[in-house]
Amino acid sequence: LRERALAVFSQSGLPEQEMAVISALFLGYREYLTEDLQRQFAGAGAMHILCVSGLHVGIIFLVLKSIFRFPGRKASGRVMRTCIILVFIWLYAAITGFSPSVLRASAMFSFVASGQLFGRRTPIYSTLSASALVLMLANPYIIAHIGFQLSYLAVFSIVTLQPPLQGLLRHGNM
């Protein structure tokens, strides 16, 4: 799937540098990036932008939710919408090579989409832990992968630190 997407990008007629950036940005394929281009992004402090992450999955989730707004009141329409969203999220995960952060985000958004299907709230800590459990059941060795550990640590830290930091900003303390 990734090779097909790369072929589409290469046939688009984009210059080499733009093709390399788009391939890295959307597909996580960094082999087209020259050392000079990588140095430029690193020097600007923007190398992380070229890494496919959970943010990409979140953007795809929100875009798909807005595109597929059809029959929200009928159960069959909600089920179809959720299935389409889940298929596209996991298809994107496959295209990008199932990196740990994309797996985490795909699993989490799968729980969120499923919860929304049944009209349930999905508490973030439950979603985070359930996604970790599912991924470790699918591949117990994933827990040793540093990308898996950092992805969960980052999301846990953001979720834990955001409320107190937001409280500081509300009161004007900087």
VMD Tcl script that builds the backbone (N, CA, C; Angstrom):
set m [mol new atoms 522]
animate dup $m
set s [atomselect $m all]
$s set {name element resname resid chain x y z} {
  {N N LEU 1 A 0.825 -1.197 0.000}
  {CA C LEU 1 A 0.000 0.000 0.000}
  {C C LEU 1 A 0.867 1.259 0.000}
  {N N ARG 2 A 1.928 1.189 0.787}
  {CA C ARG 2 A 2.822 2.345 0.844}
  {C C ARG 2 A 3.498 2.558 -0.500}
  {N N GLU 3 A 3.907 1.455 -1.133}
  {CA C GLU 3 A 4.558 1.566 -2.433}
  {C C GLU 3 A 3.621 2.174 -3.479}
  {N N ARG 4 A 2.350 1.805 -3.436}
  {CA C ARG 4 A 1.372 2.390 -4.364}
  {C C ARG 4 A 1.207 3.878 -4.116}
  {N N ALA 5 A 1.123 4.254 -2.845}
  {CA C ALA 5 A 0.993 5.674 -2.508}
  {C C ALA 5 A 2.233 6.440 -2.946}
  {N N LEU 6 A 3.407 5.854 -2.750}
  {CA C LEU 6 A 4.641 6.501 -3.188}
  {C C LEU 6 A 4.667 6.657 -4.705}
  {N N ALA 7 A 4.158 5.654 -5.409}
  {CA C ALA 7 A 4.099 5.731 -6.876}
  {C C ALA 7 A 3.186 6.872 -7.313}
  {N N VAL 8 A 2.071 7.042 -6.629}
  {CA C VAL 8 A 1.154 8.143 -6.947}
  {C C VAL 8 A 1.848 9.478 -6.707}
  {N N PHE 9 A 2.544 9.599 -5.587}
  {CA C PHE 9 A 3.267 10.835 -5.292}
  {C C PHE 9 A 4.340 11.103 -6.345}
  {N N SER 10 A 5.075 10.080 -6.737}
  {CA C SER 10 A 6.168 10.281 -7.691}
  {C C SER 10 A 5.643 10.621 -9.089}
  {N N GLN 11 A 4.455 10.141 -9.429}
  {CA C GLN 11 A 3.871 10.444 -10.738}
  {C C GLN 11 A 3.200 11.809 -10.770}
  {N N SER 12 A 3.119 12.471 -9.645}
  {CA C SER 12 A 2.436 13.763 -9.578}
  {C C SER 12 A 3.243 14.892 -10.206}
  {N N GLY 13 A 4.517 14.649 -10.466}
  {CA C GLY 13 A 5.351 15.667 -11.086}
  {C C GLY 13 A 5.942 16.660 -10.118}
  {N N LEU 14 A 5.881 16.367 -8.836}
  {CA C LEU 14 A 6.465 17.253 -7.832}
  {C C LEU 14 A 7.990 17.213 -7.913}
  {N N PRO 15 A 8.642 18.325 -7.609}
  {CA C PRO 15 A 10.105 18.305 -7.522}
  {C C PRO 15 A 10.563 17.326 -6.442}
  {N N GLU 16 A 11.803 16.867 -6.542}
  {CA C GLU 16 A 12.328 15.835 -5.647}
  {C C GLU 16 A 12.203 16.192 -4.171}
  {N N GLN 17 A 12.590 17.423 -3.816}
  {CA C GLN 17 A 12.556 17.821 -2.408}
  {C C GLN 17 A 11.137 17.794 -1.853}
  {N N GLU 18 A 10.186 18.315 -2.609}
  {CA C GLU 18 A 8.801 18.321 -2.153}
  {C C GLU 18 A 8.260 16.906 -2.045}
  {N N MET 19 A 8.653 16.066 -3.000}
  {CA C MET 19 A 8.235 14.656 -2.984}
  {C C MET 19 A 8.766 13.966 -1.719}
  {N N ALA 20 A 10.003 14.272 -1.365}
  {CA C ALA 20 A 10.613 13.672 -0.171}
  {C C ALA 20 A 9.883 14.108 1.092}
  {N N VAL 21 A 9.558 15.391 1.195}
  {CA C VAL 21 A 8.883 15.911 2.381}
  {C C VAL 21 A 7.471 15.336 2.488}
  {N N ILE 22 A 6.738 15.304 1.385}
  {CA C ILE 22 A 5.375 14.768 1.395}
  {C C ILE 22 A 5.376 13.293 1.758}
  {N N SER 23 A 6.340 12.541 1.229}
  {CA C SER 23 A 6.432 11.108 1.545}
  {C C SER 23 A 6.691 10.884 3.033}
  {N N ALA 24 A 7.549 11.708 3.603}
  {CA C ALA 24 A 7.846 11.582 5.038}
  {C C ALA 24 A 6.667 12.057 5.880}
  {N N LEU 25 A 6.066 13.149 5.487}
  {CA C LEU 25 A 4.988 13.755 6.260}
  {C C LEU 25 A 3.733 12.892 6.301}
  {N N PHE 26 A 3.337 12.353 5.161}
  {CA C PHE 26 A 2.085 11.603 5.090}
  {C C PHE 26 A 2.235 10.098 5.265}
  {N N LEU 27 A 3.383 9.566 4.858}
  {CA C LEU 27 A 3.540 8.113 4.857}
  {C C LEU 27 A 4.616 7.611 5.809}
  {N N GLY 28 A 5.378 8.505 6.382}
  {CA C GLY 28 A 6.454 8.078 7.260}
  {C C GLY 28 A 7.624 7.475 6.508}
  {N N TYR 29 A 7.704 7.727 5.204}
  {CA C TYR 29 A 8.751 7.164 4.364}
  {C C TYR 29 A 9.851 8.204 4.215}
  {N N ARG 30 A 10.951 8.001 4.946}
  {CA C ARG 30 A 12.005 9.012 5.005}
  {C C ARG 30 A 13.214 8.709 4.122}
  {N N GLU 31 A 13.141 7.656 3.340}
  {CA C GLU 31 A 14.285 7.277 2.515}
  {C C GLU 31 A 14.581 8.288 1.406}
  {N N TYR 32 A 13.587 9.067 1.000}
  {CA C TYR 32 A 13.799 10.070 -0.053}
  {C C TYR 32 A 14.444 11.347 0.475}
  {N N LEU 33 A 14.489 11.499 1.798}
  {CA C LEU 33 A 15.059 12.711 2.380}
  {C C LEU 33 A 16.580 12.687 2.264}
  {N N THR 34 A 17.138 13.735 1.693}
  {CA C THR 34 A 18.586 13.840 1.600}
  {C C THR 34 A 19.133 14.266 2.964}
  {N N GLU 35 A 20.421 14.040 3.165}
  {CA C GLU 35 A 21.039 14.450 4.427}
  {C C GLU 35 A 20.931 15.953 4.619}
  {N N ASP 36 A 21.076 16.705 3.528}
  {CA C ASP 36 A 20.989 18.160 3.607}
  {C C ASP 36 A 19.591 18.603 4.042}
  {N N LEU 37 A 18.571 17.982 3.484}
  {CA C LEU 37 A 17.196 18.318 3.845}
  {C C LEU 37 A 16.912 17.953 5.306}
  {N N GLN 38 A 17.427 16.817 5.746}
  {CA C GLN 38 A 17.251 16.422 7.148}
  {C C GLN 38 A 17.947 17.416 8.077}
  {N N ARG 39 A 19.145 17.876 7.684}
  {CA C ARG 39 A 19.862 18.870 8.483}
  {C C ARG 39 A 19.086 20.182 8.562}
  {N N GLN 40 A 18.451 20.568 7.449}
  {CA C GLN 40 A 17.667 21.805 7.446}
  {C C GLN 40 A 16.493 21.711 8.421}
  {N N PHE 41 A 15.785 20.594 8.391}
  {CA C PHE 41 A 14.661 20.415 9.312}
  {C C PHE 41 A 15.148 20.323 10.751}
  {N N ALA 42 A 16.252 19.617 10.968}
  {CA C ALA 42 A 16.799 19.491 12.325}
  {C C ALA 42 A 17.267 20.851 12.829}
  {N N GLY 43 A 17.910 21.631 11.972}
  {CA C GLY 43 A 18.382 22.957 12.350}
  {C C GLY 43 A 17.248 23.895 12.710}
  {N N ALA 44 A 16.109 23.718 12.058}
  {CA C ALA 44 A 14.941 24.551 12.344}
  {C C ALA 44 A 14.152 24.015 13.541}
  {N N GLY 45 A 14.597 22.866 14.075}
  {CA C GLY 45 A 13.887 22.263 15.204}
  {C C GLY 45 A 12.565 21.648 14.791}
  {N N ALA 46 A 12.461 21.246 13.530}
  {CA C ALA 46 A 11.184 20.744 13.010}
  {C C ALA 46 A 11.282 19.316 12.475}
  {N N MET 47 A 12.306 18.591 12.870}
  {CA C MET 47 A 12.471 17.220 12.369}
  {C C MET 47 A 11.292 16.332 12.780}
  {N N HIS 48 A 10.720 16.602 13.949}
  {CA C HIS 48 A 9.600 15.789 14.432}
  {C C HIS 48 A 8.382 15.890 13.515}
  {N N ILE 49 A 8.280 16.954 12.752}
  {CA C ILE 49 A 7.146 17.122 11.833}
  {C C ILE 49 A 7.157 16.035 10.767}
  {N N LEU 50 A 8.344 15.569 10.413}
  {CA C LEU 50 A 8.460 14.562 9.358}
  {C C LEU 50 A 8.196 13.142 9.849}
  {N N CYS 51 A 7.901 13.002 11.121}
  {CA C CYS 51 A 7.596 11.685 11.672}
  {C C CYS 51 A 6.086 11.529 11.772}
  {N N VAL 52 A 5.595 10.440 11.225}
  {CA C VAL 52 A 4.168 10.156 11.320}
  {C C VAL 52 A 3.865 9.819 12.776}
  {N N SER 53 A 2.800 10.411 13.310}
  {CA C SER 53 A 2.500 10.217 14.722}
  {C C SER 53 A 1.006 10.083 14.945}
  {N N GLY 54 A 0.651 10.033 16.207}
  {CA C GLY 54 A -0.753 9.965 16.570}
  {C C GLY 54 A -1.524 11.199 16.150}
  {N N LEU 55 A -0.841 12.323 16.031}
  {CA C LEU 55 A -1.499 13.544 15.571}
  {C C LEU 55 A -2.097 13.339 14.184}
  {N N HIS 56 A -1.357 12.662 13.317}
  {CA C HIS 56 A -1.860 12.390 11.973}
  {C C HIS 56 A -3.143 11.559 12.033}
  {N N VAL 57 A -3.150 10.558 12.894}
  {CA C VAL 57 A -4.331 9.697 13.036}
  {C C VAL 57 A -5.506 10.520 13.577}
  {N N GLY 58 A -5.239 11.398 14.522}
  {CA C GLY 58 A -6.283 12.256 15.061}
  {C C GLY 58 A -6.878 13.174 14.007}
  {N N ILE 59 A -6.029 13.730 13.170}
  {CA C ILE 59 A -6.508 14.588 12.089}
  {C C ILE 59 A -7.372 13.783 11.125}
  {N N ILE 60 A -6.908 12.595 10.778}
  {CA C ILE 60 A -7.682 11.733 9.873}
  {C C ILE 60 A -9.031 11.392 10.504}
  {N N PHE 61 A -9.029 11.083 11.789}
  {CA C PHE 61 A -10.274 10.764 12.493}
  {C C PHE 61 A -11.261 11.930 12.407}
  {N N LEU 62 A -10.797 13.130 12.697}
  {CA C LEU 62 A -11.686 14.297 12.670}
  {C C LEU 62 A -12.185 14.601 11.262}
  {N N VAL 63 A -11.309 14.475 10.280}
  {CA C VAL 63 A -11.720 14.713 8.891}
  {C C VAL 63 A -12.763 13.685 8.467}
  {N N LEU 64 A -12.527 12.421 8.783}
  {CA C LEU 64 A -13.482 11.377 8.406}
  {C C LEU 64 A -14.822 11.569 9.110}
  {N N LYS 65 A -14.792 11.976 10.377}
  {CA C LYS 65 A -16.045 12.233 11.092}
  {C C LYS 65 A -16.840 13.347 10.433}
  {N N SER 66 A -16.137 14.364 9.945}
  {CA C SER 66 A -16.859 15.460 9.302}
  {C C SER 66 A -17.324 15.095 7.892}
  {N N ILE 67 A -16.582 14.247 7.206}
  {CA C ILE 67 A -16.976 13.829 5.853}
  {C C ILE 67 A -18.172 12.891 5.910}
  {N N PHE 68 A -18.117 11.919 6.808}
  {CA C PHE 68 A -19.166 10.896 6.886}
  {C C PHE 68 A -20.175 11.256 7.979}
  {N N ARG 69 A -20.982 12.252 7.705}
  {CA C ARG 69 A -21.999 12.699 8.660}
  {C C ARG 69 A -23.361 12.083 8.367}
  {N N PHE 70 A -23.427 11.216 7.364}
  {CA C PHE 70 A -24.731 10.684 6.957}
  {C C PHE 70 A -25.397 9.914 8.078}
  {N N PRO 71 A -26.647 9.524 7.820}
  {CA C PRO 71 A -27.643 9.132 8.827}
  {C C PRO 71 A -27.111 8.887 10.229}
  {N N GLY 72 A -27.112 9.951 11.017}
  {CA C GLY 72 A -26.644 9.834 12.386}
  {C C GLY 72 A -27.709 9.332 13.342}
  {N N ARG 73 A -28.944 9.393 12.951}
  {CA C ARG 73 A -30.020 8.979 13.858}
  {C C ARG 73 A -30.346 7.500 13.726}
  {N N LYS 74 A -30.152 6.948 12.557}
  {CA C LYS 74 A -30.434 5.523 12.372}
  {C C LYS 74 A -29.223 4.710 12.829}
  {N N ALA 75 A -29.508 3.610 13.489}
  {CA C ALA 75 A -28.429 2.758 14.003}
  {C C ALA 75 A -27.570 2.225 12.874}
  {N N SER 76 A -28.198 1.832 11.767}
  {CA C SER 76 A -27.424 1.272 10.655}
  {C C SER 76 A -26.480 2.310 10.058}
  {N N GLY 77 A -26.908 3.566 10.014}
  {CA C GLY 77 A -26.048 4.629 9.506}
  {C C GLY 77 A -24.868 4.887 10.423}
  {N N ARG 78 A -25.112 4.868 11.727}
  {CA C ARG 78 A -24.025 5.070 12.695}
  {C C ARG 78 A -23.023 3.925 12.637}
  {N N VAL 79 A -23.520 2.697 12.492}
  {CA C VAL 79 A -22.631 1.536 12.401}
  {C C VAL 79 A -21.790 1.628 11.133}
  {N N MET 80 A -22.432 1.991 10.018}
  {CA C MET 80 A -21.697 2.101 8.756}
  {C C MET 80 A -20.629 3.187 8.846}
  {N N ARG 81 A -20.994 4.319 9.420}
  {CA C ARG 81 A -20.052 5.428 9.573}
  {C C ARG 81 A -18.856 4.997 10.425}
  {N N THR 82 A -19.120 4.347 11.545}
  {CA C THR 82 A -18.047 3.898 12.430}
  {C C THR 82 A -17.150 2.885 11.727}
  {N N CYS 83 A -17.738 1.950 11.005}
  {CA C CYS 83 A -16.943 0.943 10.284}
  {C C CYS 83 A -16.057 1.596 9.230}
  {N N ILE 84 A -16.595 2.563 8.503}
  {CA C ILE 84 A -15.801 3.260 7.481}
  {C C ILE 84 A -14.635 3.990 8.133}
  {N N ILE 85 A -14.905 4.684 9.226}
  {CA C ILE 85 A -13.848 5.416 9.924}
  {C C ILE 85 A -12.769 4.464 10.424}
  {N N LEU 86 A -13.174 3.344 11.020}
  {CA C LEU 86 A -12.203 2.376 11.538}
  {C C LEU 86 A -11.375 1.763 10.416}
  {N N VAL 87 A -12.007 1.454 9.309}
  {CA C VAL 87 A -11.264 0.887 8.169}
  {C C VAL 87 A -10.216 1.875 7.677}
  {N N PHE 88 A -10.600 3.137 7.532}
  {CA C PHE 88 A -9.644 4.131 7.042}
  {C C PHE 88 A -8.521 4.381 8.040}
  {N N ILE 89 A -8.832 4.414 9.324}
  {CA C ILE 89 A -7.791 4.625 10.331}
  {C C ILE 89 A -6.771 3.488 10.296}
  {N N TRP 90 A -7.248 2.256 10.258}
  {CA C TRP 90 A -6.330 1.116 10.260}
  {C C TRP 90 A -5.638 0.945 8.915}
  {N N LEU 91 A -6.273 1.368 7.840}
  {CA C LEU 91 A -5.615 1.363 6.534}
  {C C LEU 91 A -4.455 2.344 6.541}
  {N N TYR 92 A -4.673 3.514 7.126}
  {CA C TYR 92 A -3.595 4.491 7.248}
  {C C TYR 92 A -2.462 3.942 8.117}
  {N N ALA 93 A -2.815 3.276 9.202}
  {CA C ALA 93 A -1.793 2.671 10.065}
  {C C ALA 93 A -0.963 1.654 9.277}
  {N N ALA 94 A -1.629 0.883 8.436}
  {CA C ALA 94 A -0.912 -0.106 7.614}
  {C C ALA 94 A 0.000 0.577 6.604}
  {N N ILE 95 A -0.501 1.614 5.961}
  {CA C ILE 95 A 0.285 2.324 4.950}
  {C C ILE 95 A 1.532 2.935 5.565}
  {N N THR 96 A 1.423 3.442 6.783}
  {CA C THR 96 A 2.560 4.097 7.422}
  {C C THR 96 A 3.505 3.126 8.111}
  {N N GLY 97 A 3.177 1.846 8.100}
  {CA C GLY 97 A 4.102 0.853 8.631}
  {C C GLY 97 A 3.875 0.468 10.084}
  {N N PHE 98 A 2.720 0.774 10.642}
  {CA C PHE 98 A 2.373 0.387 12.009}
  {C C PHE 98 A 3.412 0.818 13.037}
  {N N SER 99 A 3.815 2.078 12.976}
  {CA C SER 99 A 4.741 2.563 14.005}
  {C C SER 99 A 4.002 2.571 15.346}
  {N N PRO 100 A 4.737 2.459 16.459}
  {CA C PRO 100 A 4.071 2.380 17.767}
  {C C PRO 100 A 3.142 3.548 18.072}
  {N N SER 101 A 3.526 4.758 17.708}
  {CA C SER 101 A 2.655 5.904 18.009}
  {C C SER 101 A 1.389 5.862 17.163}
  {N N VAL 102 A 1.498 5.396 15.935}
  {CA C VAL 102 A 0.318 5.276 15.076}
  {C C VAL 102 A -0.566 4.132 15.570}
  {N N LEU 103 A 0.045 3.041 16.012}
  {CA C LEU 103 A -0.743 1.948 16.594}
  {C C LEU 103 A -1.500 2.414 17.828}
  {N N ARG 104 A -0.824 3.147 18.703}
  {CA C ARG 104 A -1.471 3.659 19.911}
  {C C ARG 104 A -2.659 4.533 19.549}
  {N N ALA 105 A -2.425 5.481 18.664}
  {CA C ALA 105 A -3.500 6.402 18.288}
  {C C ALA 105 A -4.633 5.680 17.567}
  {N N SER 106 A -4.308 4.736 16.717}
  {CA C SER 106 A -5.344 3.988 15.997}
  {C C SER 106 A -6.196 3.179 16.964}
  {N N ALA 107 A -5.546 2.548 17.932}
  {CA C ALA 107 A -6.300 1.779 18.929}
  {C C ALA 107 A -7.164 2.708 19.776}
  {N N MET 108 A -6.603 3.832 20.195}
  {CA C MET 108 A -7.366 4.764 21.022}
  {C C MET 108 A -8.563 5.325 20.262}
  {N N PHE 109 A -8.355 5.743 19.017}
  {CA C PHE 109 A -9.463 6.298 18.239}
  {C C PHE 109 A -10.475 5.221 17.866}
  {N N SER 110 A -10.047 3.983 17.808}
  {CA C SER 110 A -11.001 2.891 17.597}
  {C C SER 110 A -11.939 2.777 18.788}
  {N N PHE 111 A -11.374 2.895 19.993}
  {CA C PHE 111 A -12.211 2.870 21.197}
  {C C PHE 111 A -13.133 4.090 21.255}
  {N N VAL 112 A -12.600 5.246 20.885}
  {CA C VAL 112 A -13.416 6.467 20.894}
  {C C VAL 112 A -14.571 6.340 19.902}
  {N N ALA 113 A -14.274 5.888 18.683}
  {CA C ALA 113 A -15.318 5.736 17.658}
  {C C ALA 113 A -16.360 4.713 18.091}
  {N N SER 114 A -15.898 3.615 18.676}
  {CA C SER 114 A -16.837 2.587 19.149}
  {C C SER 114 A -17.694 3.116 20.293}
  {N N GLY 115 A -17.105 3.865 21.196}
  {CA C GLY 115 A -17.860 4.463 22.292}
  {C C GLY 115 A -18.908 5.440 21.776}
  {N N GLN 116 A -18.525 6.236 20.792}
  {CA C GLN 116 A -19.476 7.182 20.215}
  {C C GLN 116 A -20.621 6.458 19.515}
  {N N LEU 117 A -20.322 5.324 18.913}
  {CA C LEU 117 A -21.357 4.534 18.256}
  {C C LEU 117 A -22.454 4.150 19.244}
  {N N PHE 118 A -22.056 3.802 20.458}
  {CA C PHE 118 A -23.017 3.378 21.474}
  {C C PHE 118 A -23.441 4.522 22.399}
  {N N GLY 119 A -23.045 5.748 22.043}
  {CA C GLY 119 A -23.435 6.900 22.841}
  {C C GLY 119 A -22.767 6.964 24.195}
  {N N ARG 120 A -21.585 6.402 24.300}
  {CA C ARG 120 A -20.849 6.366 25.576}
  {C C ARG 120 A -19.698 7.362 25.557}
  {N N ARG 121 A -19.419 7.903 26.723}
  {CA C ARG 121 A -18.210 8.713 26.884}
  {C C ARG 121 A -17.027 7.759 26.996}
  {N N THR 122 A -15.887 8.178 26.519}
  {CA C THR 122 A -14.691 7.336 26.605}
  {C C THR 122 A -13.651 8.063 27.452}
  {N N PRO 123 A -13.596 7.739 28.745}
  {CA C PRO 123 A -12.609 8.386 29.625}
  {C C PRO 123 A -11.195 8.150 29.099}
  {N N ILE 124 A -10.401 9.202 29.099}
  {CA C ILE 124 A -9.087 9.145 28.459}
  {C C ILE 124 A -8.166 8.108 29.091}
  {N N TYR 125 A -8.160 7.988 30.420}
  {CA C TYR 125 A -7.276 7.016 31.064}
  {C C TYR 125 A -7.710 5.585 30.728}
  {N N SER 126 A -9.003 5.359 30.641}
  {CA C SER 126 A -9.502 4.032 30.266}
  {C C SER 126 A -9.144 3.712 28.823}
  {N N THR 127 A -9.308 4.700 27.969}
  {CA C THR 127 A -8.974 4.511 26.554}
  {C C THR 127 A -7.480 4.248 26.387}
  {N N LEU 128 A -6.686 5.002 27.105}
  {CA C LEU 128 A -5.234 4.848 27.034}
  {C C LEU 128 A -4.801 3.468 27.514}
  {N N SER 129 A -5.314 3.042 28.653}
  {CA C SER 129 A -4.916 1.733 29.189}
  {C C SER 129 A -5.484 0.581 28.366}
  {N N ALA 130 A -6.709 0.715 27.881}
  {CA C ALA 130 A -7.297 -0.353 27.056}
  {C C ALA 130 A -6.529 -0.510 25.751}
  {N N SER 131 A -6.117 0.607 25.158}
  {CA C SER 131 A -5.355 0.499 23.905}
  {C C SER 131 A -4.000 -0.164 24.149}
  {N N ALA 132 A -3.349 0.157 25.274}
  {CA C ALA 132 A -2.074 -0.481 25.606}
  {C C ALA 132 A -2.272 -1.977 25.809}
  {N N LEU 133 A -3.333 -2.352 26.511}
  {CA C LEU 133 A -3.613 -3.763 26.754}
  {C C LEU 133 A -3.850 -4.519 25.452}
  {N N VAL 134 A -4.655 -3.950 24.573}
  {CA C VAL 134 A -4.949 -4.608 23.292}
  {C C VAL 134 A -3.678 -4.773 22.462}
  {N N LEU 135 A -2.859 -3.730 22.415}
  {CA C LEU 135 A -1.622 -3.820 21.621}
  {C C LEU 135 A -0.646 -4.825 22.231}
  {N N MET 136 A -0.588 -4.903 23.558}
  {CA C MET 136 A 0.303 -5.882 24.190}
  {C C MET 136 A -0.229 -7.302 24.045}
  {N N LEU 137 A -1.539 -7.464 23.998}
  {CA C LEU 137 A -2.101 -8.792 23.729}
  {C C LEU 137 A -1.805 -9.230 22.297}
  {N N ALA 138 A -1.857 -8.278 21.367}
  {CA C ALA 138 A -1.566 -8.592 19.966}
  {C C ALA 138 A -0.085 -8.895 19.764}
  {N N ASN 139 A 0.777 -8.164 20.489}
  {CA C ASN 139 A 2.217 -8.373 20.375}
  {C C ASN 139 A 2.859 -8.053 21.723}
  {N N PRO 140 A 3.101 -9.071 22.542}
  {CA C PRO 140 A 3.659 -8.820 23.881}
  {C C PRO 140 A 5.027 -8.140 23.854}
  {N N TYR 141 A 5.764 -8.265 22.773}
  {CA C TYR 141 A 7.101 -7.680 22.698}
  {C C TYR 141 A 7.082 -6.186 22.398}
  {N N ILE 142 A 5.910 -5.664 22.077}
  {CA C ILE 142 A 5.825 -4.239 21.764}
  {C C ILE 142 A 6.165 -3.375 22.977}
  {N N ILE 143 A 5.978 -3.927 24.167}
  {CA C ILE 143 A 6.268 -3.155 25.374}
  {C C ILE 143 A 7.761 -2.814 25.474}
  {N N ALA 144 A 8.613 -3.567 24.826}
  {CA C ALA 144 A 10.044 -3.299 24.855}
  {C C ALA 144 A 10.459 -2.255 23.820}
  {N N HIS 145 A 9.549 -1.875 22.943}
  {CA C HIS 145 A 9.855 -0.901 21.897}
  {C C HIS 145 A 9.818 0.506 22.492}
  {N N ILE 146 A 10.893 1.255 22.319}
  {CA C ILE 146 A 10.989 2.586 22.918}
  {C C ILE 146 A 9.919 3.523 22.377}
  {N N GLY 147 A 9.542 3.367 21.113}
  {CA C GLY 147 A 8.494 4.203 20.533}
  {C C GLY 147 A 7.158 3.984 21.224}
  {N N PHE 148 A 6.874 2.752 21.597}
  {CA C PHE 148 A 5.650 2.420 22.331}
  {C C PHE 148 A 5.662 3.093 23.694}
  {N N GLN 149 A 6.775 2.944 24.400}
  {CA C GLN 149 A 6.896 3.513 25.745}
  {C C GLN 149 A 6.782 5.037 25.721}
  {N N LEU 150 A 7.500 5.669 24.794}
  {CA C LEU 150 A 7.475 7.131 24.728}
  {C C LEU 150 A 6.116 7.661 24.292}
  {N N SER 151 A 5.462 6.957 23.393}
  {CA C SER 151 A 4.148 7.395 22.936}
  {C C SER 151 A 3.143 7.400 24.085}
  {N N TYR 152 A 3.128 6.324 24.855}
  {CA C TYR 152 A 2.204 6.264 25.995}
  {C C TYR 152 A 2.605 7.239 27.088}
  {N N LEU 153 A 3.887 7.385 27.325}
  {CA C LEU 153 A 4.350 8.344 28.334}
  {C C LEU 153 A 3.968 9.766 27.935}
  {N N ALA 154 A 4.120 10.109 26.676}
  {CA C ALA 154 A 3.779 11.448 26.203}
  {C C ALA 154 A 2.292 11.733 26.372}
  {N N VAL 155 A 1.455 10.809 25.941}
  {CA C VAL 155 A 0.011 11.036 26.058}
  {C C VAL 155 A -0.410 11.081 27.525}
  {N N PHE 156 A 0.116 10.177 28.335}
  {CA C PHE 156 A -0.205 10.177 29.763}
  {C C PHE 156 A 0.211 11.506 30.401}
  {N N SER 157 A 1.391 11.987 30.047}
  {CA C SER 157 A 1.877 13.252 30.606}
  {C C SER 157 A 1.011 14.421 30.170}
  {N N ILE 158 A 0.646 14.453 28.909}
  {CA C ILE 158 A -0.201 15.541 28.403}
  {C C ILE 158 A -1.543 15.546 29.122}
  {N N VAL 159 A -2.147 14.385 29.236}
  {CA C VAL 159 A -3.465 14.273 29.863}
  {C C VAL 159 A -3.398 14.622 31.352}
  {N N THR 160 A -2.321 14.240 31.999}
  {CA C THR 160 A -2.183 14.493 33.431}
  {C C THR 160 A -1.832 15.951 33.721}
  {N N LEU 161 A -0.960 16.530 32.913}
  {CA C LEU 161 A -0.478 17.882 33.197}
  {C C LEU 161 A -1.369 18.986 32.626}
  {N N GLN 162 A -2.188 18.677 31.646}
  {CA C GLN 162 A -2.994 19.709 30.995}
  {C C GLN 162 A -3.960 20.415 31.944}
  {N N PRO 163 A -4.726 19.700 32.782}
  {CA C PRO 163 A -5.668 20.424 33.660}
  {C C PRO 163 A -5.005 21.415 34.622}
  {N N PRO 164 A -3.936 21.015 35.339}
  {CA C PRO 164 A -3.336 22.015 36.238}
  {C C PRO 164 A -2.703 23.179 35.481}
  {N N LEU 165 A -2.111 22.902 34.324}
  {CA C LEU 165 A -1.511 23.986 33.554}
  {C C LEU 165 A -2.575 24.918 32.999}
  {N N GLN 166 A -3.683 24.361 32.580}
  {CA C GLN 166 A -4.775 25.185 32.081}
  {C C GLN 166 A -5.329 26.076 33.200}
  {N N GLY 167 A -5.375 25.530 34.424}
  {CA C GLY 167 A -5.815 26.314 35.560}
  {C C GLY 167 A -4.906 27.501 35.826}
  {N N LEU 168 A -3.606 27.306 35.646}
  {CA C LEU 168 A -2.657 28.399 35.830}
  {C C LEU 168 A -2.893 29.499 34.800}
  {N N LEU 169 A -3.156 29.085 33.574}
  {CA C LEU 169 A -3.352 30.077 32.513}
  {C C LEU 169 A -4.664 30.839 32.683}
  {N N ARG 170 A -5.677 30.184 33.218}
  {CA C ARG 170 A -6.961 30.843 33.431}
  {C C ARG 170 A -6.852 31.974 34.451}
  {N N HIS 171 A -6.007 31.788 35.434}
  {CA C HIS 171 A -5.861 32.793 36.490}
  {C C HIS 171 A -4.865 33.869 36.135}
  {N N GLY 172 A -4.267 33.774 34.954}
  {CA C GLY 172 A -3.337 34.800 34.511}
  {C C GLY 172 A -1.938 34.644 35.067}
  {N N ASN 173 A -1.655 33.552 35.769}
  {CA C ASN 173 A -0.305 33.323 36.282}
  {C C ASN 173 A 0.566 32.783 35.178}
  {N N MET 174 A 1.701 33.379 34.975}
  {CA C MET 174 A 2.602 32.872 33.944}
  {C C MET 174 A 3.939 32.638 34.500}
}
mol reanalyze $m
mol bondsrecalc $m
mol representation Tube
mol addrep $m
